[in-house]
Amino acid sequence: MSTHDPLPAKNGRIAAFFDLDKTIIATSSAFAFGKEFMHNGLISPSDALQMTLAKASYMMAGQTSEQMDATRDQLAAMVTGWSVEEVENIARETMHTVVTPAIYHEARELIKFHQAAGHEVVIISASEKTLVRLIAEELGVEHVVATELETVDGRFTGGIVHYLKGHAKADAVAKIGASENIDLSQSFAYSDSATDIPMLELVGNPVAVNPDRAMKKAALENQWDIRTFRDPVPLFTMPGAKEVGIGASVVAGVAALVVAGVWLFQRPALEPRKEPKVTDFFTWPHTPLAG
């Protein structure tokens, strides 16, 4: 399971901190329920299409820190006024068709391994806590630390109470370590994204899972363990023309645009010293998302 066999912590308990998207699940938890929200009248077909495109570009090319912040703001604006209970009910009813098939088998087995070893397993995610908690329940994980949106009278206000990204994740891990008597020097952390490097630097057993380029570079430089989870293969499905209410040719054109853009992003740069620029269609279109 690791380059080192787990040993009893010298100064406390051992924990395993797991990022969620692309680490435990082969999808984006923030975008996964777009079609279900559309079917329940919470968003329009065009909004559902935008979420699908955002999910596709995220799965193929990832997101920069700035893109993550933009997505956070757009999602918070989209859910303003939504019933927390309704969102949770929709997510719970569709979990086994939307998210459960996307859970990496390797991640599920790794979580079981840590639990069997008596380690404290924590899912720590920048996604919204309501959705993360449901996925944690599916995996038998009790402890969740995630982004929290403000609610008043059972509805989302559009405000963000706590955004768990980057150094905020590292701070949360340090706080858990201190309050729960966790020996971080013996603990584990798993993530795909370079934004989580500060979290991985806190533990004695950092593991880069399906790492993006910056995370892979950091892992190689620091001699961290690198894992590749392949089951399931992270694929995305474009919505059909009937689902989004537009012509099939438009859907095909949009799909071609996404694939072409990802190809441009991934091909070697002509000038090695310059980083390839991610074109604008990799970000969620900056238009109001609430219908």
NULONU-226143 format. One record per residue (C-alpha): x, y, z; residue in three letters; residue number from 1. Coordinates in nm, 2 decimals. Example, Ala and Ser with C-alpha at 12.3 -4.5 7.8 and 13.67 -1.06 7.14 Angstrom:
2
R        u        v        w   residuo   num
R     1.23    -0.45     0.78       ALA     1
R     1.37    -0.11     0.71       SER     2
//
This chain:
291
R        u        v        w   residuo   num
R     0.00     0.00     0.00       MET     1
R     0.29     0.23     0.06       SER     2
R     0.66     0.24     0.02       THR     3
R     0.67     0.18     0.40       HIS     4
R     0.46    -0.06     0.60       ASP     5
R     0.23     0.12     0.84       PRO     6
R     0.37     0.12     1.19       LEU     7
R     0.21     0.23     1.52       PRO     8
R     0.25     0.60     1.57       ALA     9
R     0.52     0.69     1.82       LYS    10
R     0.35     1.00     1.95       ASN    11
R    -0.02     0.95     1.86       GLY    12
R    -0.25     0.79     1.60       ARG    13
R    -0.20     0.76     1.23       ILE    14
R    -0.43     0.93     0.98       ALA    15
R    -0.48     0.90     0.60       ALA    16
R    -0.61     1.22     0.44       PHE    17
R    -0.77     1.18     0.10       PHE    18
R    -0.85     1.44    -0.16       ASP    19
R    -1.17     1.36    -0.35       LEU    20
R    -1.19     1.46    -0.72       ASP    21
R    -0.95     1.26    -0.94       LYS    22
R    -0.81     1.09    -0.63       THR    23
R    -1.11     0.89    -0.49       ILE    24
R    -1.35     0.95    -0.78       ILE    25
R    -1.29     0.97    -1.15       ALA    26
R    -1.50     1.28    -1.19       THR    27
R    -1.57     1.62    -1.05       SER    28
R    -1.81     1.61    -0.75       SER    29
R    -1.90     1.97    -0.81       ALA    30
R    -2.02     1.91    -1.17       PHE    31
R    -2.14     1.55    -1.14       ALA    32
R    -2.50     1.62    -1.06       PHE    33
R    -2.57     1.88    -1.34       GLY    34
R    -2.81     1.66    -1.54       LYS    35
R    -3.00     1.56    -1.22       GLU    36
R    -3.04     1.93    -1.12       PHE    37
R    -3.17     2.00    -1.47       MET    38
R    -3.42     1.71    -1.45       HIS    39
R    -3.55     1.85    -1.12       ASN    40
R    -3.59     2.20    -1.25       GLY    41
R    -3.31     2.37    -1.06       LEU    42
R    -3.11     2.47    -1.36       ILE    43
R    -3.18     2.52    -1.73       SER    44
R    -3.06     2.30    -2.02       PRO    45
R    -2.80     2.56    -2.12       SER    46
R    -2.67     2.56    -1.76       ASP    47
R    -2.65     2.18    -1.76       ALA    48
R    -2.45     2.20    -2.09       LEU    49
R    -2.21     2.45    -1.93       GLN    50
R    -2.16     2.22    -1.63       MET    51
R    -2.09     1.93    -1.86       THR    52
R    -1.83     2.13    -2.06       LEU    53
R    -1.67     2.25    -1.73       ALA    54
R    -1.65     1.89    -1.61       LYS    55
R    -1.50     1.77    -1.94       ALA    56
R    -1.23     2.03    -1.95       SER    57
R    -1.15     1.97    -1.58       TYR    58
R    -1.12     1.60    -1.63       MET    59
R    -0.89     1.64    -1.93       MET    60
R    -0.68     1.94    -1.84       ALA    61
R    -0.74     2.01    -1.47       GLY    62
R    -0.78     2.36    -1.32       GLN    63
R    -0.54     2.62    -1.21       THR    64
R    -0.58     2.78    -0.87       SER    65
R    -0.74     3.08    -1.03       GLU    66
R    -0.99     2.86    -1.23       GLN    67
R    -1.08     2.68    -0.91       MET    68
R    -1.16     3.02    -0.74       ASP    69
R    -1.37     3.12    -1.04       ALA    70
R    -1.56     2.79    -1.03       THR    71
R    -1.62     2.83    -0.66       ARG    72
R    -1.78     3.18    -0.71       ASP    73
R    -1.99     3.06    -1.01       GLN    74
R    -2.12     2.75    -0.82       LEU    75
R    -2.20     2.96    -0.51       ALA    76
R    -2.39     3.20    -0.73       ALA    77
R    -2.58     2.92    -0.91       MET    78
R    -2.71     2.76    -0.59       VAL    79
R    -2.83     3.08    -0.43       THR    80
R    -3.18     3.03    -0.30       GLY    81
R    -3.17     2.65    -0.34       TRP    82
R    -3.31     2.43    -0.07       SER    83
R    -3.03     2.24     0.11       VAL    84
R    -3.27     1.95     0.17       GLU    85
R    -3.37     1.93    -0.19       GLU    86
R    -3.01     1.93    -0.31       VAL    87
R    -2.92     1.66    -0.06       GLU    88
R    -3.22     1.45    -0.16       ASN    89
R    -3.14     1.47    -0.53       ILE    90
R    -2.78     1.38    -0.47       ALA    91
R    -2.87     1.09    -0.24       ARG    92
R    -3.13     0.95    -0.48       GLU    93
R    -2.89     0.96    -0.78       THR    94
R    -2.56     0.88    -0.60       MET    95
R    -2.55     0.52    -0.72       HIS    96
R    -2.59     0.61    -1.09       THR    97
R    -2.38     0.93    -1.09       VAL    98
R    -2.09     0.90    -0.85       VAL    99
R    -2.07     0.54    -0.72       THR   100
R    -1.96     0.40    -1.06       PRO   101
R    -1.69     0.67    -1.07       ALA   102
R    -1.52     0.56    -0.75       ILE   103
R    -1.18     0.42    -0.82       TYR   104
R    -1.15     0.06    -0.71       HIS   105
R    -0.79     0.13    -0.61       GLU   106
R    -0.91     0.41    -0.38       ALA   107
R    -1.18     0.21    -0.23       ARG   108
R    -0.94    -0.07    -0.15       GLU   109
R    -0.68     0.17    -0.01       LEU   110
R    -0.94     0.33     0.22       ILE   111
R    -1.03    -0.02     0.35       LYS   112
R    -0.66    -0.10     0.40       PHE   113
R    -0.61     0.21     0.62       HIS   114
R    -0.93     0.14     0.81       GLN   115
R    -0.82    -0.22     0.87       ALA   116
R    -0.49    -0.09     1.00       ALA   117
R    -0.67     0.13     1.25       GLY   118
R    -0.59     0.45     1.08       HIS   119
R    -0.82     0.76     1.10       GLU   120
R    -0.94     0.81     0.74       VAL   121
R    -1.04     1.17     0.65       VAL   122
R    -1.18     1.29     0.32       ILE   123
R    -1.06     1.65     0.27       ILE   124
R    -1.20     1.84    -0.03       SER   125
R    -1.26     2.18    -0.18       ALA   126
R    -1.61     2.05    -0.30       SER   127
R    -1.92     2.14    -0.10       GLU   128
R    -1.97     1.95     0.22       LYS   129
R    -2.32     1.83     0.15       THR   130
R    -2.21     1.63    -0.15       LEU   131
R    -1.88     1.52     0.00       VAL   132
R    -2.05     1.38     0.30       ARG   133
R    -2.27     1.16     0.09       LEU   134
R    -1.97     1.01    -0.10       ILE   135
R    -1.80     0.95     0.24       ALA   136
R    -2.10     0.76     0.36       GLU   137
R    -2.08     0.54     0.05       GLU   138
R    -1.72     0.46     0.14       LEU   139
R    -1.78     0.41     0.51       GLY   140
R    -1.57     0.72     0.60       VAL   141
R    -1.69     0.91     0.91       GLU   142
R    -1.47     1.22     0.90       HIS   143
R    -1.51     1.49     0.63       VAL   144
R    -1.36     1.83     0.60       VAL   145
R    -1.49     2.03     0.30       ALA   146
R    -1.59     2.36     0.17       THR   147
R    -1.90     2.50     0.35       GLU   148
R    -2.16     2.73     0.19       LEU   149
R    -2.36     2.97     0.40       GLU   150
R    -2.72     2.87     0.46       THR   151
R    -3.01     3.07     0.61       VAL   152
R    -3.35     2.91     0.69       ASP   153
R    -3.25     2.59     0.50       GLY   154
R    -3.14     2.76     0.18       ARG   155
R    -2.80     2.85     0.03       PHE   156
R    -2.74     3.23     0.04       THR   157
R    -2.45     3.23    -0.21       GLY   158
R    -2.20     3.31     0.06       GLY   159
R    -1.90     3.09     0.14       ILE   160
R    -1.83     3.02     0.50       VAL   161
R    -1.51     2.82     0.45       HIS   162
R    -1.32     2.74     0.13       TYR   163
R    -1.09     2.44     0.16       LEU   164
R    -0.82     2.48    -0.10       LYS   165
R    -0.44     2.49    -0.09       GLY   166
R    -0.30     2.62     0.24       HIS   167
R    -0.65     2.60     0.39       ALA   168
R    -0.63     2.22     0.35       LYS   169
R    -0.29     2.21     0.51       ALA   170
R    -0.42     2.42     0.80       ASP   171
R    -0.71     2.18     0.84       ALA   172
R    -0.47     1.88     0.85       VAL   173
R    -0.25     2.05     1.11       ALA   174
R    -0.55     2.14     1.32       LYS   175
R    -0.68     1.78     1.31       ILE   176
R    -0.34     1.65     1.40       GLY   177
R    -0.32     1.87     1.70       ALA   178
R    -0.68     1.82     1.82       SER   179
R    -0.70     1.44     1.75       GLU   180
R    -0.35     1.34     1.87       ASN   181
R    -0.25     1.24     1.51       ILE   182
R     0.12     1.18     1.45       ASP   183
R     0.16     1.35     1.11       LEU   184
R     0.51     1.22     1.07       SER   185
R     0.36     0.87     1.04       GLN   186
R     0.05     0.97     0.85       SER   187
R    -0.05     0.96     0.48       PHE   188
R    -0.20     1.21     0.24       ALA   189
R    -0.32     1.15    -0.11       TYR   190
R    -0.40     1.40    -0.39       SER   191
R    -0.37     1.46    -0.76       ASP   192
R    -0.35     1.84    -0.76       SER   193
R    -0.05     2.07    -0.71       ALA   194
R    -0.28     2.30    -0.50       THR   195
R    -0.25     2.02    -0.24       ASP   196
R     0.12     2.02    -0.22       ILE   197
R     0.12     2.21     0.12       PRO   198
R    -0.10     1.93     0.26       MET   199
R     0.13     1.66     0.14       LEU   200
R     0.43     1.83     0.28       GLU   201
R     0.29     1.80     0.63       LEU   202
R     0.28     1.42     0.64       VAL   203
R     0.55     1.16     0.65       GLY   204
R     0.39     0.95     0.37       ASN   205
R     0.28     1.18     0.09       PRO   206
R     0.14     1.01    -0.22       VAL   207
R     0.06     1.18    -0.56       ALA   208
R    -0.23     1.00    -0.72       VAL   209
R    -0.30     1.06    -1.09       ASN   210
R    -0.09     1.37    -1.05       PRO   211
R    -0.11     1.68    -1.27       ASP   212
R     0.21     1.81    -1.42       ARG   213
R     0.31     2.03    -1.13       ALA   214
R     0.22     1.77    -0.87       MET   215
R     0.42     1.51    -1.06       LYS   216
R     0.72     1.74    -1.07       LYS   217
R     0.70     1.80    -0.70       ALA   218
R     0.66     1.43    -0.63       ALA   219
R     0.97     1.35    -0.83       LEU   220
R     1.18     1.62    -0.68       GLU   221
R     1.08     1.51    -0.33       ASN   222
R     1.08     1.14    -0.40       GLN   223
R     0.72     1.10    -0.30       TRP   224
R     0.53     0.79    -0.39       ASP   225
R     0.33     0.82    -0.72       ILE   226
R     0.02     0.61    -0.78       ARG   227
R    -0.20     0.57    -1.09       THR   228
R    -0.56     0.47    -1.04       PHE   229
R    -0.72     0.35    -1.36       ARG   230
R    -1.04     0.16    -1.25       ASP   231
R    -1.28     0.32    -1.35       PRO   232
R    -1.13     0.50    -1.65       VAL   233
R    -1.23     0.87    -1.61       PRO   234
R    -1.45     0.94    -1.90       LEU   235
R    -1.72     1.21    -1.96       PHE   236
R    -2.04     1.19    -2.16       THR   237
R    -2.17     1.48    -2.36       MET   238
R    -2.54     1.54    -2.31       PRO   239
R    -2.77     1.45    -2.60       GLY   240
R    -2.94     1.71    -2.82       ALA   241
R    -3.28     1.63    -2.66       LYS   242
R    -3.15     1.68    -2.31       GLU   243
R    -3.01     2.02    -2.37       VAL   244
R    -3.27     2.13    -2.63       GLY   245
R    -3.03     2.22    -2.90       ILE   246
R    -2.93     2.07    -3.23       GLY   247
R    -2.72     1.76    -3.25       ALA   248
R    -2.47     1.95    -3.47       SER   249
R    -2.42     2.21    -3.20       VAL   250
R    -2.35     1.93    -2.94       VAL   251
R    -2.10     1.77    -3.18       ALA   252
R    -1.93     2.10    -3.25       GLY   253
R    -1.89     2.17    -2.88       VAL   254
R    -1.75     1.83    -2.82       ALA   255
R    -1.50     1.88    -3.10       ALA   256
R    -1.40     2.22    -2.95       LEU   257
R    -1.33     2.07    -2.61       VAL   258
R    -1.13     1.78    -2.76       VAL   259
R    -0.93     2.01    -2.99       ALA   260
R    -0.86     2.24    -2.70       GLY   261
R    -0.73     1.97    -2.48       VAL   262
R    -0.51     1.84    -2.77       TRP   263
R    -0.36     2.19    -2.80       LEU   264
R    -0.31     2.21    -2.43       PHE   265
R    -0.13     1.87    -2.41       GLN   266
R     0.09     1.88    -2.72       ARG   267
R     0.46     1.97    -2.67       PRO   268
R     0.53     2.34    -2.68       ALA   269
R     0.73     2.46    -2.98       LEU   270
R     0.95     2.66    -2.75       GLU   271
R     1.05     2.45    -2.45       PRO   272
R     1.09     2.75    -2.22       ARG   273
R     0.74     2.87    -2.26       LYS   274
R     0.44     2.70    -2.10       GLU   275
R     0.15     2.63    -2.33       PRO   276
R    -0.14     2.87    -2.26       LYS   277
R    -0.48     2.73    -2.17       VAL   278
R    -0.73     2.88    -2.40       THR   279
R    -1.04     3.05    -2.26       ASP   280
R    -1.29     2.77    -2.33       PHE   281
R    -1.12     2.56    -2.05       PHE   282
R    -1.29     2.78    -1.80       THR   283
R    -1.66     2.78    -1.72       TRP   284
R    -1.82     3.05    -1.94       PRO   285
R    -1.85     3.36    -1.74       HIS   286
R    -2.23     3.39    -1.77       THR   287
R    -2.50     3.38    -1.50       PRO   288
R    -2.56     3.01    -1.42       LEU   289
R    -2.89     3.05    -1.23       ALA   290
R    -3.19     3.00    -1.44       GLY   291
//
